Amino acid sequence: MKKIGEFIYPWGFGHYSRMMTLNNELPKYLKDEYEIHYSSKGEVYQRLLEKFPSHHQYTHEIKMPTPIDGKVGPSVTLSMLNFFIPVSRNPPLLKQIPDYLKKERKLYDKEKFDLVINDGDVGSNILAKNRQITSLFITNQFMPKLWKTKFYFYPSMVFVAKQMAKATKIIVADSPPPYTICEYNLNFPNKLKEKITYVGHFAKKNLTKTKPKTNFEKLIDETDFGYWMRTGNKSTNDFTGKKFEEVFGDDAFENEKRVISHARNDSSIDRVMGKDGVKYSFSEAFEKKVDWIQIDIGFLSELEKQTVLNRCKYAVVNGSHTTLGEIIGANAKPVIGIPVYDEHANQLKWIEERKLGILAKKKKQIVNAVKNIKSNYSEYLDRLETFTNNFSDKGAENTAKIVCEVLENKK
C-alpha cells in the first residue's frame, strides 16, 4: 500500500479546500490501494477531524508556526515579538520551529511516505529532500511583489522561497500565462523553471444542482444583487465586514440589494432585512414575499454558493486567490476587491488592468466601483467571456495525474 503525506498550512482555508478538492480526484487515477495522512493545526485540523471521523489515526496535529492575528490580518508587531517570547498562547518561534519540525520528522520516520504533498508547509519540503522522498509543493505565490509599506517582509520572503525551492516539483494552482491571476505574486528564478508546472485552478465550473431549492435560494431567484463575501481567518473576516458596513451606510446603497456570506457555521446569523427595516427568517421572508434589501447568511453550502454566483451581478471580495478563481474564472462575474494582504492587492491589480474587476480600498472607491461596473456591465462581461474561455479548472485533475505518475514510477 502506498502512503501519501499531506501537510496543510493552517493560515486561511484556501490550502484546505485545495487539498480536499484534490482528494476527490485521486480515486479516479490511483487504482492501487493508498493511505493518506493529514497534518495541520487549529481550525483546519478540526475540520479534518470532522471530515474524517472514522480515520482520526491518519489525522495529525502539527503546530506549524503561523503569524499572530491582529486587527487587520497578521500583526507585524506581535509576530516579531513572538520570535523571542510567548504571544497569544504561541510559544516563542525559536522553540516553535524546532518542535514542529521534530514532530513532522517523527511522522516521516514512522510512516515512511512514498510521496508528500505540501500545500503551504515549507518545513515538510526540507524533511522530504533530506529523505529523498518526492515532494509536491502547491502554491500561488513565490517572492510576491511587496508594496512600499511592507519592505520589512523581504528577508522572511527570501527564507521561505529557499525552502519552497527544495520541493521536487512546484505546482502552481493557476492557469498558464498569460491568464495567470497570481502572476504578480510569482517571481521564479530561471534555475527553478524545470520544477514548475501550471496545473490550473482547483475551482470547478458548473456544479450540478441535485437538490430542491432552499428558501434562501428562492429569495434570491429572479432578482439583481451583489454578492459580498466575508472570508478568511477571524481578523480578515472582521476587517472585511467593517468595510462592508461602512459602504452600506452610504446613501447610494439605500436600494442596492446585497447578499452577505459570513463564512461562519452559525445559523443565528441567517436573516433577511426588508426595505421596511424589519428582520425576518428565510422562511418568513419567502412566505410573506418580503421586498428585501439585505440577506445575511452564516454559511453557504457549495450548491447555495453556486446559485448565488449564477444569480449575482458582481461580487465583492478581499482578493484571495481561490475565491477569485471561482468568481471570474469559473463563473465569469466581475469583482470588486478590498485587499487585506499584499498578495490580494497584487492579484486585484492584475484583474483591474484587464478590466475584469476593480481594486478598491476606501469607502468612496468601493461605492464608485459598484456604479462603474453596473454602468459598463456589457464591457466587463465581454472581457470576462474571453478570460473564462481560457481559464483552466483542471488543477485537481492535473495534480492527481502527477501524483499517479510519481507513485507508478516507484513500483
Residue pairs with C-beta under 8 A, 6 or more apart in sequence:
1 32
1 33
1 34
1 35
2 30
2 32
2 33
2 34
2 35
2 114
2 115
2 407
2 410
3 34
3 35
3 36
3 37
3 111
3 112
3 113
3 114
3 115
4 34
4 35
4 36
4 37
4 113
4 114
4 115
4 116
4 117
4 403
5 36
5 37
5 39
5 107
5 108
5 111
5 113
5 115
5 116
5 117
5 124
6 19
6 23
6 36
6 37
6 38
6 39
6 116
6 117
6 118
6 119
7 39
7 40
7 62
7 64
7 104
7 116
7 117
7 118
7 119
7 121
7 123
7 124
8 15
8 16
8 19
8 38
8 39
8 40
8 44
8 48
8 119
8 120
8 121
9 15
9 40
9 64
9 66
9 119
9 120
9 121
10 16
10 40
10 41
10 42
10 43
10 44
10 45
10 64
10 66
11 66
11 67
11 120
11 233
12 232
12 233
12 236
12 320
13 43
13 44
13 47
13 231
13 232
14 320
14 321
14 322
14 323
15 44
15 119
15 120
15 138
16 40
16 44
16 47
16 48
17 202
17 322
18 119
18 138
18 173
18 202
18 322
18 395
18 396
19 38
19 117
19 119
19 138
20 51
21 202
21 204
21 395
21 396
22 117
22 202
22 396
22 399
22 400
23 36
24 396
25 396
25 397
25 399
25 400
26 34
26 400
26 403
28 397
28 400
29 400
29 401
29 403
29 404
30 400
30 403
30 404
30 407
32 407
34 407
35 58
36 58
37 58
37 59
37 60
37 107
37 111
37 113
38 48
38 52
38 58
38 59
38 60
39 59
39 60
39 61
39 62
39 104
39 107
39 121
39 124
40 48
40 61
40 62
40 64
41 61
41 62
41 63
41 64
41 66
42 66
43 233
45 59
45 61
48 59
49 56
49 59
52 58
52 59
60 107
62 100
62 103
62 104
62 107
63 96
63 99
63 100
63 103
64 100
64 121
64 123
65 90
65 93
65 96
65 97
65 100
67 73
67 74
67 75
67 79
68 74
68 75
68 78
68 79
68 82
68 87
68 88
68 90
69 75
69 88
69 233
69 234
69 235
70 76
70 77
70 78
70 235
71 235
71 238
71 239
72 235
72 236
72 239
72 340
73 235
73 236
73 239
73 340
73 341
74 235
76 152
78 87
78 88
79 87
81 87
82 88
82 90
82 92
82 93
83 92
83 93
83 94
84 92
84 93
84 94
85 92
86 92
90 96
91 99
97 123
100 123
101 123
101 126
101 127
104 123
104 124
104 127
105 127
108 127
108 128
108 131
108 133
113 128
113 133
114 133
114 134
114 407
114 410
115 133
115 134
115 135
115 136
115 403
115 406
115 407
115 410
116 124
116 128
116 133
116 134
116 135
116 136
117 135
117 136
117 138
117 399
117 403
118 124
118 125
118 128
118 135
118 136
118 137
118 138
118 167
119 137
119 138
119 139
120 138
120 139
122 137
122 160
122 163
122 164
122 166
123 163
124 135
125 135
125 137
125 163
125 164
125 166
125 167
126 163
126 166
127 133
128 134
128 135
128 166
128 167
128 168
129 135
129 166
129 167
129 168
134 168
134 169
134 406
134 410
135 166
135 167
135 168
135 169
136 167
136 168
136 169
136 171
136 399
136 402
136 403
136 406
137 164
137 167
137 169
137 170
137 171
138 171
138 173
138 399
139 164
139 170
139 171
139 172
139 173
140 172
140 173
140 174
140 182
140 185
140 186
140 321
140 343
141 182
141 185
141 186
141 321
141 343
142 161
142 164
142 170
142 185
142 186
142 187
142 188
143 157
143 158
143 161
143 186
143 187
143 188
144 157
144 184
144 185
144 186
144 187
144 342
144 343
144 346
145 184
145 185
145 187
145 342
145 346
146 153
146 154
146 157
146 342
147 342
147 345
150 342
153 342
164 170
165 192
165 195
167 195
168 195
169 195
169 196
169 197
169 402
170 188
170 192
170 195
170 196
170 197
171 197
171 199
171 399
171 402
172 180
172 182
172 186
172 196
172 197
172 198
172 199
173 199
173 200
173 201
173 202
173 321
173 395
174 180
174 181
174 182
174 198
174 200
174 201
174 321
174 325
174 395
175 181
175 198
175 200
175 201
175 329
175 390
175 391
175 392
176 198
176 200
176 392
177 183
177 198
179 387
179 390
179 391
179 392
180 186
180 198
181 321
181 324
181 325
181 328
181 329
181 347
181 350
181 351
182 321
182 343
182 346
182 347
182 350
183 350
184 346
184 347
184 349
184 350
185 321
185 343
185 346
185 347
188 196
197 398
197 402
198 392
199 392
199 394
199 395
199 398
199 399
199 402
200 392
200 393
200 394
200 395
200 397
200 398
201 322
201 325
201 329
201 330
201 391
201 392
201 393
201 395
202 322
202 325
202 393
202 395
202 396
203 322
203 325
203 326
203 329
203 330
203 393
203 395
204 330
204 393
205 329
205 330
205 331
205 391
205 393
206 330
207 302
207 303
207 306
209 303
209 306
209 307
210 303
211 303
213 221
213 307
214 282
214 304
215 282
215 283
215 285
215 286
216 270
216 282
216 295
216 297
216 304
217 304
217 307
218 286
219 272
219 282
219 285
219 286
219 290
219 292
219 295
220 259
220 295
220 307
220 308
220 311
221 311
223 257
223 311
224 257
224 313
225 257
225 258
225 259
225 311
225 312
225 313
226 256
226 257
226 258
226 259
226 312
226 313
226 314
226 315
226 316
226 370
227 258
227 259
227 261
227 308
227 309
227 312
227 314
227 315
227 316
227 333
228 244
228 258
228 259
228 260
228 261
228 315
228 316
229 240
229 260
229 261
229 263
229 315
229 316
229 317
229 318
229 323
230 237
230 240
230 241
230 244
230 260
230 261
230 262
230 263
231 237
231 240
231 263
231 317
231 318
231 320
231 323
232 240
232 263
232 318
232 320
232 340
236 318
236 340
237 262
237 263
237 264
239 340
240 318
240 338
240 340
241 262
243 338
243 363
243 366
244 260
244 316
246 363
247 253
247 363
247 366
247 367
248 258
248 294
250 363
250 367
252 367
252 370
252 371
253 367
255 275
255 293
256 293
256 370
257 292
257 293
257 294
258 293
258 294
258 295
259 294
259 295
259 297
259 308
259 312
260 294
260 295
260 296
260 297
261 297
261 299
261 300
261 305
261 308
262 269
262 296
262 297
262 298
262 299
263 299
264 298
264 299
265 298
265 299
266 298
266 299
267 298
267 299
268 298
269 296
269 297
269 298
270 281
270 282
270 296
270 297
270 298
271 279
271 280
271 281
271 295
271 296
272 279
272 280
272 281
272 282
272 284
272 285
272 290
272 292
272 294
272 295
273 279
273 280
273 292
273 293
273 294
273 295
273 296
274 280
274 285
274 290
274 291
274 292
274 293
275 291
275 292
275 293
276 291
278 290
280 288
280 290
284 290
285 292
297 304
300 308
309 315
309 326
309 327
309 330
309 331
309 333
310 331
312 333
313 333
313 373
313 374
313 377
314 333
314 334
314 335
314 336
314 370
314 373
314 374
315 327
315 333
315 334
315 335
315 336
316 335
316 336
316 337
316 338
316 366
317 323
317 324
317 327
317 335
317 336
317 337
317 338
318 337
318 338
318 339
318 340
318 344
319 337
319 338
319 339
319 340
319 341
319 343
319 344
319 345
319 347
319 348
319 359
320 344
321 343
321 347
324 335
324 337
324 347
324 348
324 351
325 391
325 393
327 333
327 335
328 334
328 335
328 351
328 356
328 357
328 384
328 387
328 388
328 391
329 387
329 388
329 391
329 393
330 388
330 391
330 393
331 388
332 381
332 384
332 385
332 387
332 388
333 384
334 356
334 357
334 358
334 373
334 377
334 380
334 381
334 384
335 348
335 351
335 356
335 357
335 358
336 357
336 358
336 360
336 366
336 369
336 370
336 373
337 344
337 347
337 348
337 351
337 352
337 357
337 358
337 359
337 360
338 360
338 361
338 366
339 345
339 348
339 359
339 361
345 359
348 357
348 359
349 359
351 357
351 359
352 358
352 359
354 383
354 387
355 379
355 380
355 383
356 380
356 383
356 384
356 387
357 373
357 380
358 369
358 372
358 373
360 366
360 368
360 369
373 380
